[in-house]
Amino acid sequence: MPATIIITGAALAAPAMEIATRHGARVITIKPYTPPAEIARLAVAESADAIIVRAAHVTDEVIGAAALKVIVKHGIGVDTIDVASATRRGIPVLITHGANAQSVAELAFGLMFAVTRRIAYLDSRVRAGHWDKADSFGTELSGKALGIVGVGSIGSALVELVRPLRMTVRGYDPYFRGSMGDIEIVDDLDVLATTSDIVSLHLPLTEQTRNLFDARRIGLMKSEAILINTARGGLVDHDALASALKTGRLSGAGLDCFPREPPVENPLAALPNVVMTPHVGANTREAAERVGIRAMQQVLDVIEGRQIDPRAVVNPAYAAASGVLTTAEGPRRPDLRC
């Protein structure tokens, strides 16, 4: 019987859909942010084998409704998936690790320039008929200190992008093992916050990382520093960030994500020293193709009984119980790395 796969959002990139067709899989797409109760009803009615999560909350109600064999995140953030529920039911939750890393890192890099050179604000001023050449001064990135929180695939890609700028780069990641050549790995996040001119966040949202940059930690940063977040909005207390930006306690921020998406009330919306994008870090044609192919292939690997890449597994308790993973590397830990 052909596999039935639900995608919570638009169809994947064409090459990914072609893989499904070649394997005889039946793919059902639904509207982004479809309520969990509706997803659950559909999963039961269609005897779904798998869900590829784009834009939706896959709750215990959804996971318990049908006999799912696998859940795959189209990306890496699993904060909208009840991983504990999946683990209890013996369902692997996988991410498309590394497939969008370059695209997200490039947006973080671009936001660094956009904030330090006030690109969005000056663009709006020129469009409104102003010419602020005489009194508009930005800041160079060259030689500045960059602190990267989470030195997984995205953080590592950002390291490579900034090398020509001769920045001093420090990384923080309590699960990082080994060295990164000339990149200093610090074991105290407060030290990184205090010593960095730019802090860029590249880590998942968990109960341990929620509001990681709260009023206290934002207060540790240099007044001329900027904060970049292309990971998850819940990593930052946005009210505290807005206060710091309004009072000059912090110079600027570049944000691609928000605690609630789309944001209903955004305390940062009126601030000229903030550049915001609508969670599009992974939205490049190249990343969409890589992520889509990997997501579809991961679903089919599980359904058809092939080996799972241990780096993709978010719930290692599933791996330990199932005995599916046999590589020396072992399952991916739910740590700070993206």
LOKEKOL-855781 format. One record per residue (C-alpha): residue number from 0; residue in one letter; x, y, z. Coordinates in pm, 1 decimal. Each point is the difference from the previous one (the first is absolute). Layout:
N
[rec NUM, 'A', [X, Y, Z]] ...
! end
This chain:
338
[rec 0, 'M', [0.0, 0.0, 0.0]] [rec 1, 'P', [149.1, 341.5, -92.0]] [rec 2, 'A', [117.1, 227.0, 279.2]] [rec 3, 'T', [-217.2, 299.6, 86.0]] [rec 4, 'I', [187.5, 316.5, 96.4]] [rec 5, 'I', [-159.7, 318.6, 133.5]] [rec 6, 'I', [187.3, 328.0, -53.4]] [rec 7, 'T', [-109.7, 283.2, 227.5]] [rec 8, 'G', [36.0, 273.5, -258.2]] [rec 9, 'A', [78.8, 29.2, -367.5]] [rec 10, 'A', [144.7, -283.0, -205.1]] [rec 11, 'L', [374.3, -50.8, 26.8]] [rec 12, 'A', [245.0, 100.2, -271.2]] [rec 13, 'A', [-61.9, -178.5, -329.5]] [rec 14, 'P', [293.3, -246.2, 30.1]] [rec 15, 'A', [-131.5, -111.4, 340.2]] [rec 16, 'M', [-349.5, -57.0, -134.0]] [rec 17, 'E', [150.0, -198.9, -286.3]] [rec 18, 'I', [164.9, -231.4, 254.2]] [rec 19, 'A', [-341.5, -64.4, 156.4]] [rec 20, 'T', [-146.2, -75.8, -340.5]] [rec 21, 'R', [277.2, -246.1, -85.5]] [rec 22, 'H', [-64.2, -185.5, 324.6]] [rec 23, 'G', [-375.7, -5.9, -58.3]] [rec 24, 'A', [-71.0, 210.6, 309.1]] [rec 25, 'R', [-323.7, 195.5, 34.6]] [rec 26, 'V', [60.9, 358.8, 115.7]] [rec 27, 'I', [-268.5, 221.1, 156.3]] [rec 28, 'T', [67.8, 370.1, 55.7]] [rec 29, 'I', [-199.2, 215.1, 240.9]] [rec 30, 'K', [-14.9, 369.9, 77.4]] [rec 31, 'P', [276.6, 143.7, 220.3]] [rec 32, 'Y', [-95.1, 23.3, 367.3]] [rec 33, 'T', [-294.2, -239.9, -35.4]] [rec 34, 'P', [-130.9, -59.6, 354.8]] [rec 35, 'P', [122.7, -321.6, 163.3]] [rec 36, 'A', [-352.4, -142.9, 30.1]] [rec 37, 'E', [-43.8, 23.9, -377.3]] [rec 38, 'I', [339.9, -156.8, -64.4]] [rec 39, 'A', [-91.3, -283.4, 237.4]] [rec 40, 'R', [-329.2, -66.9, -178.6]] [rec 41, 'L', [172.4, -2.4, -338.1]] [rec 42, 'A', [276.9, -229.8, 122.8]] [rec 43, 'V', [-259.5, -252.9, 114.4]] [rec 44, 'A', [-219.7, 29.8, -309.3]] [rec 45, 'E', [294.5, -42.1, -237.5]] [rec 46, 'S', [189.8, -260.3, 207.0]] [rec 47, 'A', [307.1, 221.7, -6.5]] [rec 48, 'D', [337.6, -165.9, 35.2]] [rec 49, 'A', [203.4, 318.9, 40.1]] [rec 50, 'I', [-20.9, 374.1, 50.2]] [rec 51, 'I', [248.3, 247.4, -142.5]] [rec 52, 'V', [-32.0, 308.9, 218.0]] [rec 53, 'R', [29.7, 335.7, -170.7]] [rec 54, 'A', [-234.8, 244.0, 178.0]] [rec 55, 'A', [-219.4, -160.4, 265.0]] [rec 56, 'H', [-7.8, -127.3, 355.2]] [rec 57, 'V', [20.4, -378.6, 9.9]] [rec 58, 'T', [-136.9, -64.5, 345.8]] [rec 59, 'D', [-73.1, -309.4, 206.6]] [rec 60, 'E', [-349.9, 7.5, -147.5]] [rec 61, 'V', [144.2, -32.1, -349.4]] [rec 62, 'I', [267.7, -255.5, 87.0]] [rec 63, 'G', [-241.5, -221.0, 191.4]] [rec 64, 'A', [-268.7, 7.0, -266.6]] [rec 65, 'A', [157.1, -214.9, -269.2]] [rec 66, 'A', [258.1, -275.1, -27.5]] [rec 67, 'L', [283.7, 226.1, -114.0]] [rec 68, 'K', [333.0, -156.9, -81.6]] [rec 69, 'V', [207.0, 320.3, -9.1]] [rec 70, 'I', [-16.7, 377.8, 39.8]] [rec 71, 'V', [248.4, 213.9, -191.6]] [rec 72, 'K', [57.6, 370.6, 49.0]] [rec 73, 'H', [53.7, 193.3, -323.2]] [rec 74, 'G', [291.2, 184.4, 161.4]] [rec 75, 'I', [146.3, -41.2, 345.9]] [rec 76, 'G', [-223.1, 168.5, 261.8]] [rec 77, 'V', [-223.3, -253.9, 176.6]] [rec 78, 'D', [-161.5, 229.9, 255.4]] [rec 79, 'T', [-336.7, -45.4, -178.0]] [rec 80, 'I', [19.3, -379.5, 28.9]] [rec 81, 'D', [-85.2, -193.2, 317.6]] [rec 82, 'V', [319.4, -204.8, -5.0]] [rec 83, 'A', [-76.3, -163.1, 335.8]] [rec 84, 'S', [-332.0, -126.7, -132.6]] [rec 85, 'A', [168.6, -144.5, -307.8]] [rec 86, 'T', [265.8, -167.7, 213.5]] [rec 87, 'R', [-261.6, -163.9, 224.3]] [rec 88, 'R', [-160.1, -148.5, -310.0]] [rec 89, 'G', [326.5, -118.0, -153.6]] [rec 90, 'I', [-9.7, 250.7, -287.1]] [rec 91, 'P', [327.3, 153.0, -118.8]] [rec 92, 'V', [11.2, 377.1, -41.1]] [rec 93, 'L', [258.3, 105.6, -255.6]] [rec 94, 'I', [143.9, 330.9, -115.0]] [rec 95, 'T', [159.1, 90.2, -332.1]] [rec 96, 'H', [327.4, 85.9, 170.4]] [rec 97, 'G', [238.6, 225.2, -188.7]] [rec 98, 'A', [-210.9, 25.4, -315.6]] [rec 99, 'N', [-90.6, 366.0, 56.1]] [rec 100, 'A', [311.0, 101.3, 193.5]] [rec 101, 'Q', [161.1, 211.8, -270.5]] [rec 102, 'S', [-317.7, 195.1, -72.6]] [rec 103, 'V', [-70.2, 79.2, 366.7]] [rec 104, 'A', [362.2, 96.2, 61.1]] [rec 105, 'E', [-7.5, 233.6, -300.2]] [rec 106, 'L', [-310.4, 176.4, 133.4]] [rec 107, 'A', [165.0, 40.7, 340.7]] [rec 108, 'F', [301.5, 145.0, -179.9]] [rec 109, 'G', [-223.0, 233.9, -198.9]] [rec 110, 'L', [-182.7, 117.2, 312.9]] [rec 111, 'M', [332.6, 88.4, 157.5]] [rec 112, 'F', [69.1, 238.6, -288.3]] [rec 113, 'A', [-359.0, 125.8, -11.5]] [rec 114, 'V', [1.5, 98.4, 366.2]] [rec 115, 'T', [349.3, 146.7, 23.6]] [rec 116, 'R', [-50.3, 207.4, -317.4]] [rec 117, 'R', [-369.0, 81.6, 73.4]] [rec 118, 'I', [-95.9, -118.8, -347.5]] [rec 119, 'A', [-373.7, -49.2, 51.9]] [rec 120, 'Y', [-43.4, 330.5, 184.5]] [rec 121, 'L', [196.6, 200.7, -256.2]] [rec 122, 'D', [-188.3, -167.0, -283.4]] [rec 123, 'S', [-328.2, 113.2, 153.8]] [rec 124, 'R', [136.4, 351.4, 45.2]] [rec 125, 'V', [110.1, 29.8, -362.9]] [rec 126, 'R', [-339.0, -127.7, -117.1]] [rec 127, 'A', [-163.7, 269.6, 214.3]] [rec 128, 'G', [206.6, 272.7, -167.1]] [rec 129, 'H', [274.2, 45.7, 260.8]] [rec 130, 'W', [375.8, 6.3, -61.5]] [rec 131, 'D', [188.0, -77.7, 321.4]] [rec 132, 'K', [351.6, -16.3, -143.6]] [rec 133, 'A', [145.7, 270.1, 224.9]] [rec 134, 'D', [-94.7, -150.4, 336.2]] [rec 135, 'S', [-44.0, -373.6, -56.6]] [rec 136, 'F', [294.2, -209.4, 117.4]] [rec 137, 'G', [11.7, -377.0, 25.3]] [rec 138, 'T', [251.1, -242.3, 148.8]] [rec 139, 'E', [245.4, -232.3, -170.8]] [rec 140, 'L', [-12.0, -371.3, 72.7]] [rec 141, 'S', [369.4, -43.2, -71.9]] [rec 142, 'G', [198.8, -81.7, 312.0]] [rec 143, 'K', [-303.6, -20.9, 227.6]] [rec 144, 'A', [-65.5, -280.1, 249.7]] [rec 145, 'L', [-270.2, -247.6, -105.6]] [rec 146, 'G', [-155.1, -237.8, 250.3]] [rec 147, 'I', [-179.2, -301.3, -147.6]] [rec 148, 'V', [-239.0, -185.7, 229.0]] [rec 149, 'G', [-31.6, -353.5, -135.7]] [rec 150, 'V', [285.4, -115.2, -221.7]] [rec 151, 'G', [-178.9, -268.5, -197.2]] [rec 152, 'S', [-42.6, 5.6, -377.0]] [rec 153, 'I', [-143.2, 353.8, -21.1]] [rec 154, 'G', [237.6, 155.9, 250.1]] [rec 155, 'S', [294.0, -168.8, -171.5]] [rec 156, 'A', [-114.9, 131.2, -340.2]] [rec 157, 'L', [-15.0, 352.1, 144.1]] [rec 158, 'V', [357.5, -37.3, 123.2]] [rec 159, 'E', [113.7, -60.6, -356.3]] [rec 160, 'L', [-196.7, 296.9, -134.2]] [rec 161, 'V', [159.8, 250.9, 238.1]] [rec 162, 'R', [361.1, -114.6, -44.5]] [rec 163, 'P', [85.3, 266.5, -261.6]] [rec 164, 'L', [-104.7, 269.7, 248.8]] [rec 165, 'R', [273.6, -104.4, 245.9]] [rec 166, 'M', [-247.9, -7.0, 285.7]] [rec 167, 'T', [83.9, -150.2, 336.9]] [rec 168, 'V', [-240.2, -292.3, 23.4]] [rec 169, 'R', [-101.0, -179.2, 318.9]] [rec 170, 'G', [-247.7, -283.7, 27.4]] [rec 171, 'Y', [-213.1, -133.1, 283.1]] [rec 172, 'D', [-145.5, -350.7, -8.1]] [rec 173, 'P', [5.3, -225.0, 307.5]] [rec 174, 'Y', [-20.6, -310.0, -219.5]] [rec 175, 'F', [276.0, 95.2, -238.8]] [rec 176, 'R', [291.1, -241.3, -5.0]] [rec 177, 'G', [342.8, 74.1, -142.4]] [rec 178, 'S', [148.0, 318.9, -136.5]] [rec 179, 'M', [-88.2, 234.1, -283.4]] [rec 180, 'G', [347.9, 109.3, -96.2]] [rec 181, 'D', [28.7, 371.7, 65.9]] [rec 182, 'I', [-350.5, 25.6, 148.7]] [rec 183, 'E', [-2.5, 25.4, 376.8]] [rec 184, 'I', [-266.2, -211.7, 171.3]] [rec 185, 'V', [-104.7, 151.6, 332.8]] [rec 186, 'D', [-181.6, -187.6, 273.9]] [rec 187, 'D', [-187.0, 297.7, 147.1]] [rec 188, 'L', [-280.2, 164.5, -197.9]] [rec 189, 'D', [15.6, 311.9, 215.9]] [rec 190, 'V', [364.7, 46.2, -97.8]] [rec 191, 'L', [-92.0, -27.4, -366.7]] [rec 192, 'A', [-282.1, 253.9, 42.7]] [rec 193, 'T', [228.1, 242.2, 182.0]] [rec 194, 'T', [291.0, -15.5, -244.5]] [rec 195, 'S', [-180.7, -4.8, -335.8]] [rec 196, 'D', [-83.9, 290.3, -229.4]] [rec 197, 'I', [-247.8, -223.1, -181.0]] [rec 198, 'V', [-179.5, -303.4, 141.6]] [rec 199, 'S', [-163.9, -239.4, -247.3]] [rec 200, 'L', [-234.1, -275.6, 118.3]] [rec 201, 'H', [-5.9, -342.9, -167.0]] [rec 202, 'L', [-167.6, -245.3, 235.5]] [rec 203, 'P', [-335.2, -174.8, 42.8]] [rec 204, 'L', [-274.3, 114.6, 234.7]] [rec 205, 'T', [-35.4, -224.6, 303.9]] [rec 206, 'E', [-110.7, 56.5, 357.4]] [rec 207, 'Q', [368.0, 55.0, 83.0]] [rec 208, 'T', [56.3, 257.9, -275.5]] [rec 209, 'R', [-327.0, 194.0, 22.5]] [rec 210, 'N', [76.5, 368.4, 69.9]] [rec 211, 'L', [369.5, -85.9, 4.0]] [rec 212, 'F', [56.7, 367.4, -72.0]] [rec 213, 'D', [-217.0, 159.0, 265.1]] [rec 214, 'A', [30.0, 342.9, 159.7]] [rec 215, 'R', [296.5, -108.3, 211.4]] [rec 216, 'R', [204.4, -147.7, -283.5]] [rec 217, 'I', [-88.5, 279.5, -243.4]] [rec 218, 'G', [115.8, 236.2, 271.5]] [rec 219, 'L', [342.4, -165.5, -6.2]] [rec 220, 'M', [54.2, 87.8, -364.4]] [rec 221, 'K', [192.8, 308.2, -110.4]] [rec 222, 'S', [-216.1, 304.8, -64.7]] [rec 223, 'E', [136.7, 16.3, -355.5]] [rec 224, 'A', [-63.7, -371.3, -61.6]] [rec 225, 'I', [-266.5, -155.6, -221.2]] [rec 226, 'L', [-198.4, -322.1, 35.2]] [rec 227, 'I', [-79.6, -224.5, -298.6]] [rec 228, 'N', [-259.9, -275.8, 23.9]] [rec 229, 'T', [-73.3, -225.7, -296.6]] [rec 230, 'A', [-88.6, -303.5, 215.1]] [rec 231, 'R', [-315.5, 20.8, 214.3]] [rec 232, 'G', [-176.6, 306.6, 137.1]] [rec 233, 'G', [-50.0, -152.2, 342.9]] [rec 234, 'L', [374.3, 9.2, 64.1]] [rec 235, 'V', [-29.3, 373.8, 67.4]] [rec 236, 'D', [-222.8, 195.3, 237.3]] [rec 237, 'H', [-130.7, 248.6, -256.8]] [rec 238, 'D', [-138.5, 241.7, 259.7]] [rec 239, 'A', [341.9, 18.0, 165.1]] [rec 240, 'L', [163.6, 38.0, -341.2]] [rec 241, 'A', [-237.0, 282.3, -95.2]] [rec 242, 'S', [76.3, 180.7, 325.2]] [rec 243, 'A', [375.8, -31.8, -53.9]] [rec 244, 'L', [-27.0, 127.8, -356.8]] [rec 245, 'K', [-223.6, 292.8, 93.7]] [rec 246, 'T', [227.7, 118.8, 280.1]] [rec 247, 'G', [326.9, -42.5, -191.2]] [rec 248, 'R', [107.7, -283.6, 227.0]] [rec 249, 'L', [44.6, -200.2, -319.4]] [rec 250, 'S', [90.4, 137.1, -342.4]] [rec 251, 'G', [-211.7, -215.2, -230.7]] [rec 252, 'A', [-150.3, -336.3, -87.1]] [rec 253, 'G', [-61.5, -212.4, -308.5]] [rec 254, 'L', [-285.5, -246.3, 37.8]] [rec 255, 'D', [-140.5, -268.9, -225.8]] [rec 256, 'C', [-222.3, -162.5, 262.4]] [rec 257, 'F', [-245.9, 96.0, 272.5]] [rec 258, 'P', [-153.1, -160.0, 312.0]] [rec 259, 'R', [-332.5, -16.5, -185.4]] [rec 260, 'E', [-14.1, -24.8, -377.6]] [rec 261, 'P', [-133.0, 200.2, -162.1]] [rec 262, 'P', [33.4, 251.5, 285.2]] [rec 263, 'V', [-325.5, 162.3, 112.2]] [rec 264, 'E', [146.7, 270.6, 221.4]] [rec 265, 'N', [363.3, 72.6, -78.0]] [rec 266, 'P', [176.9, 232.2, 245.8]] [rec 267, 'L', [287.5, 37.5, -247.7]] [rec 268, 'A', [-200.8, 107.5, -303.7]] [rec 269, 'A', [45.1, 375.0, 41.6]] [rec 270, 'L', [371.6, -6.4, 80.6]] [rec 271, 'P', [238.7, 125.5, -271.3]] [rec 272, 'N', [295.1, -200.3, 135.7]] [rec 273, 'V', [-164.2, -337.1, -67.0]] [rec 274, 'V', [-4.3, -189.7, -330.2]] [rec 275, 'M', [-268.0, -270.4, -19.4]] [rec 276, 'T', [-77.5, -274.6, -250.1]] [rec 277, 'P', [-289.6, -253.1, 11.4]] [rec 278, 'H', [190.3, -318.3, 93.2]] [rec 279, 'V', [143.8, -45.1, -349.1]] [rec 280, 'G', [353.6, -107.4, 90.5]] [rec 281, 'A', [-43.2, -335.3, -172.7]] [rec 282, 'N', [-209.0, 140.5, -284.9]] [rec 283, 'T', [236.0, -23.1, -292.0]] [rec 284, 'R', [-58.5, -212.4, -307.2]] [rec 285, 'E', [316.8, -194.1, 69.2]] [rec 286, 'A', [-85.4, -77.4, 363.8]] [rec 287, 'A', [-362.4, -84.2, -84.0]] [rec 288, 'E', [117.7, -263.3, -244.0]] [rec 289, 'R', [257.3, -150.0, 237.6]] [rec 290, 'V', [-238.5, -1.9, 297.3]] [rec 291, 'G', [-291.0, -138.7, -200.7]] [rec 292, 'I', [204.4, -283.7, -146.1]] [rec 293, 'R', [142.6, -93.2, 337.9]] [rec 294, 'A', [-339.2, 16.8, 174.4]] [rec 295, 'M', [-166.1, -223.3, -257.6]] [rec 296, 'Q', [289.9, -243.2, -7.1]] [rec 297, 'Q', [-0.7, -25.7, 380.1]] [rec 298, 'V', [-370.6, -82.4, 2.9]] [rec 299, 'L', [45.6, -270.8, -260.1]] [rec 300, 'D', [311.1, -138.2, 172.8]] [rec 301, 'V', [-201.5, -65.0, 315.1]] [rec 302, 'I', [-307.6, -134.8, -177.6]] [rec 303, 'E', [207.6, -227.8, -221.7]] [rec 304, 'G', [224.2, -120.4, 282.5]] [rec 305, 'R', [332.1, 161.7, -87.4]] [rec 306, 'Q', [263.6, 132.8, 241.7]] [rec 307, 'I', [-71.0, 338.5, 159.3]] [rec 308, 'D', [275.4, 260.2, 12.9]] [rec 309, 'P', [65.8, 35.7, 376.4]] [rec 310, 'R', [68.4, 372.7, -34.9]] [rec 311, 'A', [-361.4, 50.8, -104.3]] [rec 312, 'V', [-162.9, -163.7, 302.2]] [rec 313, 'V', [-139.9, 246.1, 252.7]] [rec 314, 'N', [-134.0, -256.6, 245.7]] [rec 315, 'P', [297.1, -222.2, 91.5]] [rec 316, 'A', [-218.5, -190.0, 245.9]] [rec 317, 'Y', [-179.6, -139.6, -305.0]] [rec 318, 'A', [332.2, -103.6, -149.8]] [rec 319, 'A', [113.5, -172.4, 318.1]] [rec 320, 'A', [-325.8, -188.1, 34.5]] [rec 321, 'S', [-32.3, -97.5, -364.5]] [rec 322, 'G', [356.8, -107.6, -71.0]] [rec 323, 'V', [-32.8, 147.3, -348.1]] [rec 324, 'L', [318.6, 204.5, 23.6]] [rec 325, 'T', [319.5, -198.1, -1.0]] [rec 326, 'T', [265.1, 250.6, -104.4]] [rec 327, 'A', [282.8, 91.5, 234.2]] [rec 328, 'E', [-105.7, 364.3, 0.7]] [rec 329, 'G', [-326.7, -78.7, 178.7]] [rec 330, 'P', [-319.3, 206.3, 7.8]] [rec 331, 'R', [-11.3, 376.2, -15.9]] [rec 332, 'R', [-42.8, 155.8, 341.3]] [rec 333, 'P', [-264.0, 270.9, 50.5]] [rec 334, 'D', [264.9, 258.2, 77.7]] [rec 335, 'L', [82.5, 356.1, -97.5]] [rec 336, 'R', [130.8, -79.1, -344.6]] [rec 337, 'C', [-187.4, 82.2, -321.7]] 
! end
